[in-house]
């Protein structure tokens, strides 16, 4: 069984920073692409940032230059550093990972989400 656990959310003032973590645990052979998504009230879930197994990254236009996704393969953890936060960044942030739990078995996993609120 594989679990993803997000942490690091909270309340921050506009212009502030937060670092989210997504830690994978359980029976893991390898972690492939990992993405951070967010969902604001009454809006659809959207992809914020993505990192593949080779370290290639991609970002939504709305966060380019402000957010940085990174991974620590030794810790099975992916981070989202969020700087210059804006009120419109307020949402529940989820991580999603494509994981091989055996060399020839893979599945898609979601974390439970962590709330980020940007407000003065």
C-alpha positions as a Markdown table, in Angstrom:
| # | Residue | x | y | z |
|---|---|---|---|---|
| 1 | Unk | 0.0 | 0.0 | 0.0 |
| 2 | Unk | 1.3 | 3.4 | -1.0 |
| 3 | Unk | 0.4 | 6.6 | 0.8 |
| 4 | Unk | 1.0 | 10.3 | 0.0 |
| 5 | Unk | 1.0 | 12.8 | 2.8 |
| 6 | Unk | 1.1 | 16.5 | 2.2 |
| 7 | Unk | 2.2 | 19.1 | 4.8 |
| 8 | Unk | 3.3 | 22.7 | 5.0 |
| 9 | Unk | 0.1 | 24.5 | 4.3 |
| 10 | Unk | -1.3 | 27.4 | 6.4 |
| 11 | Unk | -2.2 | 31.0 | 6.5 |
| 12 | Unk | 0.2 | 33.5 | 5.0 |
| 13 | Unk | 0.1 | 37.2 | 4.1 |
| 14 | Unk | 0.3 | 38.3 | 0.5 |
| 15 | Unk | 3.9 | 38.4 | -0.6 |
| 16 | Unk | 4.8 | 35.7 | 1.8 |
| 17 | Unk | 6.2 | 32.2 | 1.3 |
| 18 | Unk | 5.3 | 28.6 | 2.1 |
| 19 | Unk | 7.0 | 25.3 | 1.3 |
| 20 | Unk | 4.7 | 22.3 | 0.8 |
| 21 | Unk | 6.0 | 18.7 | 1.1 |
| 22 | Unk | 4.6 | 15.5 | -0.3 |
| 23 | Unk | 6.0 | 12.4 | 1.2 |
| 24 | Unk | 5.4 | 9.0 | -0.2 |
| 25 | Unk | 5.6 | 5.9 | 1.9 |
| 26 | Unk | 4.8 | 2.2 | 1.7 |
| 27 | Unk | 5.7 | -0.3 | -1.0 |
| 28 | Unk | 7.6 | 1.8 | -3.5 |
| 29 | Unk | 9.8 | 0.6 | -6.3 |
| 30 | Unk | 10.1 | 3.9 | -8.0 |
| 31 | Unk | 8.4 | 7.3 | -8.2 |
| 32 | Unk | 7.9 | 8.6 | -11.7 |
| 33 | Unk | 6.2 | 12.0 | -12.4 |
| 34 | Unk | 4.8 | 13.9 | -9.5 |
| 35 | Unk | 2.5 | 16.9 | -9.8 |
| 36 | Unk | 1.1 | 19.5 | -7.5 |
| 37 | Unk | -2.5 | 20.5 | -8.1 |
| 38 | Unk | -4.8 | 23.0 | -6.4 |
| 39 | Unk | -8.5 | 23.5 | -6.1 |
| 40 | Unk | -10.1 | 26.7 | -5.0 |
| 41 | Unk | -13.8 | 26.9 | -3.9 |
| 42 | Unk | -16.2 | 26.4 | -6.8 |
| 43 | Unk | -13.3 | 26.0 | -9.2 |
| 44 | Unk | -11.9 | 22.9 | -11.0 |
| 45 | Unk | -8.7 | 21.3 | -9.9 |
| 46 | Unk | -5.8 | 22.6 | -11.8 |
| 47 | Unk | -2.2 | 21.5 | -12.3 |
| 48 | Unk | 0.2 | 23.9 | -10.7 |
| 49 | Unk | 3.6 | 22.2 | -11.3 |
| 50 | Unk | 5.0 | 18.9 | -12.4 |
| 51 | Unk | 8.4 | 17.1 | -12.1 |
| 52 | Unk | 9.3 | 13.9 | -13.8 |
| 53 | Unk | 11.8 | 11.3 | -12.7 |
| 54 | Unk | 14.6 | 13.0 | -14.6 |
| 55 | Unk | 14.0 | 16.3 | -12.9 |
| 56 | Unk | 12.3 | 18.0 | -15.8 |
| 57 | Unk | 9.8 | 20.6 | -14.5 |
| 58 | Unk | 6.7 | 22.4 | -15.9 |
| 59 | Unk | 4.6 | 25.1 | -14.4 |
| 60 | Unk | 1.2 | 26.7 | -14.9 |
| 61 | Unk | 1.6 | 30.2 | -16.3 |
| 62 | Unk | 0.0 | 31.7 | -13.2 |
| 63 | Unk | 2.9 | 30.5 | -10.9 |
| 64 | Unk | 5.9 | 30.7 | -13.2 |
| 65 | Unk | 8.7 | 32.6 | -11.6 |
| 66 | Unk | 7.1 | 32.3 | -8.1 |
| 67 | Unk | 6.8 | 28.6 | -7.4 |
| 68 | Unk | 9.5 | 25.9 | -7.6 |
| 69 | Unk | 9.0 | 22.2 | -7.6 |
| 70 | Unk | 11.8 | 19.9 | -6.5 |
| 71 | Unk | 12.3 | 16.3 | -5.4 |
| 72 | Unk | 14.5 | 14.4 | -3.0 |
| 73 | Unk | 14.5 | 10.8 | -4.3 |
| 74 | Unk | 16.3 | 9.5 | -1.2 |
| 75 | Unk | 13.5 | 10.7 | 1.0 |
| 76 | Unk | 10.7 | 9.9 | -1.5 |
| 77 | Unk | 9.6 | 13.5 | -1.1 |
| 78 | Unk | 8.6 | 16.3 | -3.5 |
| 79 | Unk | 8.5 | 19.9 | -2.5 |
| 80 | Unk | 6.7 | 23.0 | -3.7 |
| 81 | Unk | 8.3 | 26.2 | -2.7 |
| 82 | Unk | 5.8 | 29.0 | -3.1 |
| 83 | Unk | 7.1 | 32.6 | -3.0 |
| 84 | Unk | 5.4 | 36.0 | -3.6 |
| 85 | Unk | 2.1 | 34.4 | -2.7 |
| 86 | Unk | -1.1 | 36.1 | -3.8 |
| 87 | Unk | -4.7 | 35.9 | -2.6 |
| 88 | Unk | -5.6 | 34.0 | -5.7 |
| 89 | Unk | -3.2 | 31.2 | -4.7 |
| 90 | Unk | -5.6 | 30.3 | -1.9 |
| 91 | Unk | -6.8 | 26.7 | -2.5 |
| 92 | Unk | -6.4 | 23.2 | -1.2 |
| 93 | Unk | -3.2 | 21.8 | -2.7 |
| 94 | Unk | -2.9 | 18.1 | -3.6 |
| 95 | Unk | 0.0 | 16.1 | -4.8 |
| 96 | Unk | -0.4 | 13.3 | -7.3 |
| 97 | Unk | 2.2 | 10.7 | -8.0 |
| 98 | Unk | 2.7 | 8.0 | -10.6 |
| 99 | Unk | 4.4 | 5.2 | -8.7 |
| 100 | Unk | 5.7 | 1.8 | -9.5 |
| 101 | Unk | 5.0 | -0.4 | -6.5 |
| 102 | Unk | 6.7 | -3.2 | -8.3 |
| 103 | Unk | 9.0 | -3.1 | -11.2 |
| 104 | Unk | 6.1 | -4.0 | -13.5 |
| 105 | Unk | 3.1 | -2.6 | -11.6 |
| 106 | Unk | 2.3 | 1.1 | -11.4 |
| 107 | Unk | -0.6 | 3.2 | -10.2 |
| 108 | Unk | -1.7 | 6.8 | -9.7 |
| 109 | Unk | -2.0 | 8.1 | -6.1 |
| 110 | Unk | -3.4 | 11.3 | -4.5 |
| 111 | Unk | -2.7 | 12.8 | -1.2 |
| 112 | Unk | -5.4 | 14.2 | 1.2 |
| 113 | Unk | -4.6 | 17.8 | 0.5 |
| 114 | Unk | -3.3 | 20.7 | 2.5 |
| 115 | Unk | -5.0 | 24.1 | 2.8 |
| 116 | Unk | -3.1 | 27.2 | 1.7 |
| 117 | Unk | -4.8 | 30.6 | 2.6 |
| 118 | Unk | -3.2 | 33.9 | 1.4 |
| 119 | Unk | -4.8 | 36.8 | 3.2 |
| 120 | Unk | -4.0 | 39.9 | 5.2 |
